[in-house]
Amino acid sequence: MSRTRPINCIIPPYILEKLMENGDGEVRQAALDTLLTTARLRGERSLRRGLSGLSAAPGDSRRTVFDCRHSEDLSDAVMARSEDGPESPDEAVNRAFDALGLTRDFYKEVYQRNSIDDRGMRLNGFAHYGVRINNAFWDGSEMLFGDGDGVEFSNLTGSLDVVGHELAHGVTEHTSNFEYHNQSGALNESLSDVFGSLVKQWSMKQTVEEADWLIGADVWTPGIAGDALRSMKAPGTAYDNPLVGKDPQPDRMSRFVHLPDTPRGDNGGVHYNSGIPNKAFYATAMGIGGFGWERSGTLWYEALRASRPRDKFQDFADMTFQQAGRLFGAGSPEQAAVVAGWHEVEIQITGVPPGLTQPRSFAVNGHGGAGREADLAALTRQIATLSDKVTGLAKEVATLKVKGSR
């Protein structure tokens, strides 16, 4: 049975559950309201899936932002800004409009993708959704932005990487359609963090060395500087405060978090374990260097397009290796960086011997020092001799999986 996600939201349930223990009654109420709203939206989308097709009609990728006026009934919303209309006096509306446009333009200019579905899907956003809702949602056809409680969260339109994250769920839905549980669900979350971060880096023209690699820093705990919802550079270190505890994300397979495949268990820990492939992308991007949306982002995007709904971390790691070989050549520095990036999180590319990894210093910071070029050249030669064999093996494995699923 297919297990696709009924609704996507940026705030993990474990953070909202922590806020339910907060000493401030208004913070507790906002967290409860957010959890209840998330559950209701999940049910509504599941119902829509059963009554009609999931995909929105093709369009011209035009943006429209509506003002919910603190209602949760979208039929009460009024149009606040359209593609051809003037700016709104409401800054939350303008931020949502601009973020939708930047994300749309990112996919168009960088990956030649025509909106979320590659068919020109219109981008509708709904600002001021509900009362003090601590979340932003992608429901398969539109984005909903809560205003936050003003204590733990500020208005959710205030973070470009949050908007990029949520819209990337739509891209995943129209490509690999990763099932939203266990490792495939963690990949779903990770790809949204990857492209959410890349949208922000692209908009600011930051290199991988200049980027902060944080998700949600602009809207999470406005009174605490320097923290974020997640850190791709160092999963498990995004925050540490008495209000919600310490960031629980693992950064390698030996720290994988095993949870039940239930809503209370975060669908098998999808928001927890996404830290592992997040770190792999960060390490790969640092190894390749330059602008993250170019070579690193391209091979991750192509791997996403080539993946299957139930793929696990190992499957995706192998796919990134294959795409690096296809795009940049067998034994290329990019392919070597992929091997080293996954090695950082204790995932070995299938068919590549355990000893065949790039030096840790190069994979992590992109600056090798003495001997770096010699090490890379040796690694490149070794990978070149194995690449064809690995590709052939991967095809055989894929064939066996197809036969086994019949």
URFENCOR-V993937 format. One record per helix or strand of 2 or more residues. SS is the DSSP state (a for helix, b for strand). FROM is the first residue (numbers start at 0). LEN is the number of residues. If there is no record, write none. Layout:
# URFENCOR-V993937
[[SS/FROM/LEN] [SS/FROM/LEN]]
This chain:
# URFENCOR-V993937
[[b/7/2] [a/12/7] [a/24/27] [b/62/5] [a/73/3] [b/77/5] [a/90/21] [b/122/5] [b/135/3] [b/141/4] [a/155/3] [a/159/14] [a/181/23] [b/213/2] [b/229/2] [b/239/2] [b/244/2] [a/252/3] [a/265/23] [a/294/12] [a/312/16] [a/332/11] [a/359/6] [a/371/34]]
